[in-house]
Amino acid sequence: MDIKDEKNLAVSLQQVHSTYGIGCLSKIRVLKNVTINVTQGTIFGILGPSGCGKTTLLKCVIANLKPNNGTVKVLNETPGSAASTIPGSGIGYMPQGTGLLMRSSMVENVKKVPCLYTKHKILMAVYQDLTIKEIMFLFGRLHHMKKKDIESRIEFLLEFLNLPRTKKLVKNYSGGELRQISFAIALLHQPPLLILDEPTVGVDPILRKSIWNYLVKISLDENVTIIITTHYIEEARQANQIAFMRDGRILVQDEPDALINQYNAATLEDVFLILCEKDSNTQDETNNIAGIHFTRIKAMTILSFIKMWRNYVQVLFSFTFLCKLISLIYSLMALQFLNPVLQLTFIFWSMGTEPRHIINVAVFNQDTIFGPRYLHYINNETIQMVPVDSIGKGEDLVRGGKAWAVINILPNFTTALMT
């Protein structure tokens, strides 16, 4: 691929490997030598069964997961670097499911919204107690959008996705409605790159058609790049290119019609079936070869075990030493956990209790309704109120060092609050 073609790529993954787990025996290979190239201003569909690695691949694109090997480029930059807008407002991400809007741990919510990953963690806890308009306005502000632009986009998206305009809180919506809200948030700030993880699952067929028409429109008119995963294989024929995934590998990447013609199939479902059958046959041959190697390894292992058994005393000594080492490690770990607890305990003991009645404040209250209520809610354990007959007397107390401040509650305090 020449330099000019690389600049036209919105997303490029080259020989990406990703694993989960710790240790050689417990690691699970999720992505295996994945290479895909997505041209700017196109729709790219990733198709495959559940558990094949689609969501993990998207996490690598949005910088929510760092691959073990390989390179990832998004909008000609490495995601997460200083020069990249990923994570940030350069991307609109709709995660799988409704985890973005459900009440879970704050850290998990932040990780699901890469554009807000570092700056706005504290706001994640209030999602369920907002209405649709409020949560969309919140995200618009976080993307530094102007108020009139936010309001315009909210009106369009509510109409487009047929979302209710009531003051109903997000926590009272169904799972399908939450997915539509998540989709609206991804579209809100009109990013150059959209990552949509199964956006049409459980959606009304008419709305699904409208969504695809809109995605095709913005990819053509606004040069927006869209990466979409879906279980509905036939609807992906509207994408410019598709990639079939199976067992963490890309089986093939090409235009939908080109794949149908290449495999002489009637539908993309038939193409995927043909690819899976070929892949299974290839895996069987690989497993047979691996079985021969395993037999040889097994024989060598037995021979090595016999030799090791002859040195039983040495093995027993090694085991005893290992037990002592593990015990020492546990002791060090316990010390590491107890050390900060002891430090905090000594700090709290040395600081003492919260100070009380150390701040004198002169109060001149001219309002008889809400004025006394307001003063009632002031923390009297820390602030000692000193009533005065005039504002002048209060100022004299401050000048004389007998009060820190003066609170002057005017006669129209209640009227001002009511209006």
C-alpha positions in Angstrom: 0.0 0.0 0.0 1.5 3.4 -1.0 1.6 6.5 1.1 -1.4 8.1 -0.7 -3.6 5.1 0.0 -2.5 5.1 3.7 -3.7 8.7 4.0 -7.1 7.8 2.7 -7.5 5.1 5.4 -9.7 6.1 8.4 -8.8 2.9 10.3 -6.0 0.5 9.7 -5.2 -2.6 11.8 -2.1 -4.6 10.8 -1.4 -8.1 12.3 -3.1 -7.4 15.5 -3.1 -10.0 18.3 -5.0 -9.7 21.6 -5.3 -12.1 24.5 -7.1 -12.2 27.9 -5.9 -13.8 31.0 -2.6 -14.1 32.9 0.0 -16.7 32.4 0.7 -19.0 29.4 -1.8 -21.6 30.3 -4.7 -19.3 31.1 -4.4 -16.9 28.2 -7.2 -16.9 25.7 -6.4 -15.6 22.2 -9.2 -13.3 21.1 -7.7 -11.7 18.1 -5.3 -13.7 15.9 -3.3 -11.8 13.3 -6.2 -9.4 12.3 -5.5 -7.1 9.4 -8.3 -4.7 8.1 -8.2 -1.4 6.2 -11.2 0.9 6.2 -11.3 3.8 3.7 -12.5 7.2 4.7 -16.1 8.0 3.9 -17.2 4.4 3.7 -19.4 1.9 5.7 -17.4 -1.1 6.9 -19.4 -4.1 8.2 -17.9 -6.7 10.6 -19.9 -9.9 10.5 -19.5 -13.0 12.7 -21.1 -15.1 15.5 -21.1 -14.1 19.1 -17.7 -14.5 20.8 -15.7 -14.3 17.6 -13.9 -11.1 18.7 -15.9 -8.3 17.1 -16.3 -6.2 20.2 -12.6 -6.8 21.2 -11.6 -5.5 17.8 -13.7 -2.3 18.3 -12.1 -1.8 21.7 -8.7 -1.8 20.1 -9.9 0.9 17.6 -11.3 3.2 20.3 -8.1 2.8 22.5 -10.1 1.0 25.2 -7.9 -2.0 24.8 -4.2 -2.2 23.8 -3.4 -5.2 21.6 -0.5 -7.5 22.6 1.0 -7.2 19.1 0.4 -5.3 15.9 -0.3 -1.7 14.9 -3.5 0.3 15.1 -4.0 3.6 13.2 -7.2 5.7 13.4 -7.5 8.9 11.3 -3.7 8.5 10.6 -2.7 8.6 14.2 -2.2 6.0 17.0 -5.3 6.0 19.3 -4.5 7.4 22.7 -1.5 9.4 21.5 -1.2 13.2 22.1 -1.9 14.0 18.4 -4.9 11.7 18.2 -8.5 12.7 18.8 -9.2 9.1 19.8 -10.4 8.9 22.5 -12.1 12.2 22.2 -14.6 14.0 20.0 -13.2 12.5 16.9 -15.3 9.4 17.4 -18.9 8.5 18.2 -19.1 5.1 19.9 -22.2 3.0 20.6 -21.3 0.0 22.8 -22.9 -3.3 22.7 -25.9 -3.6 25.1 -27.0 -0.7 27.4 -24.1 -0.7 29.8 -23.4 3.0 29.0 -26.7 4.1 30.6 -27.2 1.5 33.3 -26.1 1.9 36.9 -22.7 0.2 37.2 -19.4 1.1 38.6 -18.1 4.6 37.7 -14.9 3.3 36.2 -16.7 0.8 33.9 -19.0 3.5 32.6 -16.1 5.8 31.9 -14.3 3.1 29.9 -17.3 2.6 27.8 -17.3 6.2 26.7 -13.7 6.7 25.3 -14.4 10.3 24.4 -14.9 11.1 28.1 -12.3 8.7 29.5 -10.1 11.1 31.5 -12.0 14.3 32.0 -15.5 13.7 33.2 -15.5 10.6 35.4 -17.7 12.1 38.2 -20.6 12.7 35.8 -21.1 9.0 35.0 -22.9 8.3 38.3 -25.9 10.5 37.5 -27.0 9.1 34.1 -30.0 7.2 35.4 -31.5 10.3 37.0 -31.5 12.4 33.8 -34.1 12.7 31.0 -33.3 12.0 27.4 -32.8 15.6 26.6 -30.8 16.3 29.7 -28.3 13.4 29.0 -27.9 14.4 25.4 -27.4 18.1 26.4 -24.8 16.9 28.9 -22.9 15.0 26.2 -23.1 18.0 23.9 -21.5 20.2 26.5 -18.8 17.6 27.0 -18.0 17.8 23.3 -17.9 21.6 23.5 -20.9 22.1 21.2 -22.8 25.4 21.1 -26.2 25.4 22.8 -28.1 26.1 19.7 -26.3 23.3 17.9 -27.1 20.9 20.7 -30.8 21.8 20.7 -31.0 21.4 16.9 -29.3 18.0 17.0 -31.5 16.8 19.9 -34.7 17.8 18.0 -33.5 16.0 14.9 -32.4 12.8 16.7 -35.6 12.6 18.8 -37.6 12.8 15.6 -35.3 10.5 13.6 -35.2 7.7 16.2 -38.8 8.2 17.3 -37.7 8.8 20.9 -40.2 10.1 23.4 -40.1 13.8 24.4 -41.4 13.2 28.0 -39.6 14.1 31.2 -39.3 10.4 32.0 -36.0 9.4 33.6 -33.5 7.2 31.7 -33.7 4.5 34.4 -37.4 3.9 33.6 -36.8 3.1 29.9 -36.7 -0.4 28.4 -33.5 -2.0 27.1 -34.4 -1.3 23.5 -35.1 2.3 24.2 -31.8 2.6 26.0 -30.0 1.3 22.9 -31.7 4.0 20.8 -30.6 6.6 23.3 -27.0 5.3 23.2 -27.2 5.5 19.4 -28.4 9.1 19.5 -25.5 10.0 21.8 -23.0 8.6 19.3 -24.5 10.6 16.5 -25.0 13.8 18.5 -21.7 15.7 17.8 -21.4 14.5 14.2 -17.9 12.9 14.5 -15.8 11.9 11.5 -15.8 8.3 12.7 -18.7 6.2 14.0 -18.2 2.9 15.8 -21.5 1.1 16.1 -21.6 -2.3 17.9 -24.8 -4.0 16.7 -27.0 -0.8 16.6 -30.0 -2.5 14.9 -30.5 -5.4 17.3 -34.2 -5.4 18.4 -35.0 -2.4 16.3 -38.3 -2.1 14.4 -37.7 -3.1 10.7 -38.9 0.3 9.5 -36.6 2.2 11.8 -33.8 -0.2 10.9 -34.2 0.8 7.2 -34.2 4.5 8.1 -31.0 4.0 10.2 -29.2 2.4 7.3 -30.5 5.1 4.8 -29.1 7.8 7.2 -25.8 6.0 7.6 -25.4 5.7 3.8 -26.3 9.4 3.4 -23.8 10.8 5.9 -21.0 8.5 4.5 -21.6 10.0 1.1 -22.5 13.6 1.9 -20.3 14.2 5.0 -17.4 11.8 4.3 -18.2 10.0 7.6 -16.5 6.7 8.2 -18.7 4.0 9.8 -17.7 0.7 11.3 -20.7 -1.4 12.2 -21.1 -4.9 13.6 -24.3 -6.8 13.1 -25.9 -10.2 13.4 -28.2 -9.5 10.4 -25.8 -10.5 7.6 -28.1 -9.6 4.7 -28.5 -6.0 5.9 -24.7 -5.6 5.6 -25.1 -5.6 1.8 -25.6 -1.9 2.1 -22.0 -1.5 3.4 -19.2 -0.6 1.0 -17.0 -3.4 2.4 -17.5 -6.2 4.8 -15.2 -8.6 6.8 -16.3 -12.0 8.0 -14.8 -13.0 11.4 -14.6 -16.4 13.0 -12.6 -17.5 16.0 -10.7 -14.2 16.3 -9.6 -14.3 12.6 -10.6 -12.3 9.5 -11.7 -14.9 7.0 -12.1 -12.5 4.1 -12.6 -8.7 3.4 -14.2 -7.4 0.2 -17.2 -5.7 -1.3 -20.5 -7.7 -0.6 -21.4 -8.2 -4.3 -17.8 -9.2 -5.1 -17.9 -11.9 -2.4 -21.3 -13.2 -3.7 -19.9 -13.4 -7.3 -16.6 -14.9 -6.1 -18.2 -17.8 -4.2 -21.1 -18.2 -6.7 -23.6 -17.7 -3.8 -27.2 -16.3 -3.7 -26.8 -14.5 -0.4 -24.1 -13.3 2.0 -25.4 -16.0 4.4 -24.3 -18.6 1.9 -20.9 -17.0 1.5 -20.4 -17.1 5.2 -21.4 -20.8 5.3 -18.9 -21.6 2.6 -16.1 -19.7 4.3 -16.9 -21.4 7.7 -16.8 -24.9 6.1 -13.5 -24.2 4.4 -12.1 -22.8 7.6 -13.2 -25.9 9.6 -11.5 -28.2 7.1 -8.3 -26.2 7.4 -8.5 -26.3 11.2 -9.0 -30.1 11.2 -5.8 -30.6 9.1 -4.0 -28.3 11.5 -5.3 -30.2 14.5 -4.1 -33.6 13.0 -0.6 -32.3 12.5 -0.8 -30.8 16.1 -1.9 -34.3 17.4 1.3 -35.9 16.0 3.5 -33.3 17.6 1.5 -33.7 20.9 2.2 -37.4 20.9 5.9 -36.8 20.5 5.9 -34.2 23.2 4.0 -36.5 25.5 6.6 -39.2 25.2 9.4 -36.7 25.8 7.5 -35.4 28.9 7.2 -38.9 30.4 11.0 -39.5 29.8 11.8 -36.3 31.5 9.5 -37.1 34.4 11.3 -40.4 34.9 14.7 -38.7 35.0 13.3 -36.1 37.5 12.0 -38.8 39.8 15.5 -40.2 40.1 16.4 -36.9 41.8 13.6 -37.1 44.3 15.5 -35.5 47.1 16.4 -32.5 45.0 12.7 -32.1 43.9 11.5 -32.4 47.5 14.0 -29.7 48.6 12.9 -27.4 45.7 9.2 -27.9 46.8 10.0 -27.0 50.4 11.9 -23.9 49.3 9.0 -22.9 47.1 6.5 -23.2 50.0 8.7 -20.9 52.1 9.0 -18.5 49.2 5.2 -18.4 48.8 4.8 -17.8 52.6 7.3 -14.9 52.4 5.4 -13.4 49.5 2.1 -13.6 51.4 3.7 -11.9 54.4 5.1 -9.1 52.2 1.7 -8.6 50.5 0.0 -8.4 53.9 2.5 -5.9 55.1 1.9 -3.8 52.0 -1.9 -3.8 52.6 -1.5 -3.0 56.4 1.0 -0.3 56.0 -1.3 2.4 54.4 -4.1 1.4 56.9 -1.8 2.1 59.8 -0.6 5.3 58.3 -4.1 6.6 57.8 -5.1 5.6 61.4 -2.2 7.5 62.9 -3.0 10.6 60.7 -6.6 10.6 61.8 -5.6 10.3 65.4 -3.1 13.2 65.1 -5.6 15.5 63.4 -8.3 15.1 66.0 -12.0 15.7 65.6 -13.8 18.3 63.5 -13.6 21.9 65.0 -16.9 23.3 66.3 -18.1 26.8 66.9 -14.9 28.5 65.8 -16.4 30.9 63.2 -18.5 33.8 64.5 -20.8 35.3 61.8 -23.0 38.4 62.5 -26.6 38.0 61.1 -29.0 40.8 60.4 -32.3 39.1 59.3 -35.0 41.4 57.9 -37.1 38.6 56.4 -39.6 36.6 58.6 -40.6 33.7 56.2 -37.7 32.0 54.4 -34.9 34.0 56.1 -35.1 31.9 59.4 -35.3 28.7 57.3 -32.2 29.6 55.4 -30.3 30.3 58.6 -31.6 27.0 60.1 -29.8 25.0 57.3 -26.4 26.6 57.9 -24.0 24.3 59.7 -24.2 25.6 63.3 -21.7 23.0 64.5 -19.0 25.0 62.8 -20.5 28.5 62.5 -21.6 30.4 65.6 -24.3 33.0 64.6 -24.4 36.3 66.4 -27.7 38.2 65.8 -27.5 42.0 65.4 -30.1 44.7 65.2 -28.5 46.5 62.2 -26.0 46.0 59.4 -23.8 48.6 61.0 -23.5 46.7 64.2 -22.5 43.6 62.3 -19.8 45.5 60.4 -18.5 46.9 63.8 -18.2 43.3 65.0 -16.1 42.4 61.9 -13.9 45.5 62.3 -13.4 44.7 66.0 -12.3 41.1 65.1 -15.3 39.6 67.0 -16.9 38.2 63.8 -15.6 36.9 60.5 -18.4 38.1 58.3 -21.9 39.7 58.1 -25.0 38.0 56.6 -27.6 40.6 55.6 -31.0 39.0 54.6 -33.1 41.7 53.0 -36.9 42.0 53.4 -37.6 40.9 49.9 -35.6 37.6 50.3 -38.8 35.4 50.2 -40.3 37.3 47.3 -37.1 37.0 45.3 -37.0 33.2 45.9 -40.7 32.8 44.8 -40.2 34.7 41.6 
